[in-house]
Amino acid sequence: MTGEMSFYGLYVPWIMLLALAAWPLSWGVRRLLAAAGFYRWVWHPALFDTALYVLLLYALSRATAFLQ
C-alpha cells in the first residue's frame, strides 16, 4: 500500500485518506455498540475503541488494495 493522491498539487499519502475515512466509520460503529449495551462487557473502553479503529483501518486498507 504505497502511493499518494494529488489534491490540486498537494500530495497526500493513501494511509492518511484511509485514516480519515475510518474515523467516522469507527464513530458510527461505537455508537451502535453503545446503543446495544455492548460496553457493559468491555473491560477497558478506550483500549477497545482504539483496537476497533485499527481493525477498521486495516479492513479499509485491504478493501482498497485492489484500487492501487
Residue pairs with C-beta under 8 A, 6 or more apart in sequence:
1 14
1 15
1 61
1 65
1 68
2 14
2 68
3 13
3 14
3 68
4 11
4 12
4 13
4 14
5 11
5 12
5 14
5 17
6 12
14 64
14 68
15 61
18 57
18 60
18 61
18 64
19 57
21 60
22 53
22 56
22 57
22 60
23 53
25 56
25 60
26 49
26 52
26 53
26 56
29 52
29 56
30 49
30 52
33 39
39 45
39 48
42 48
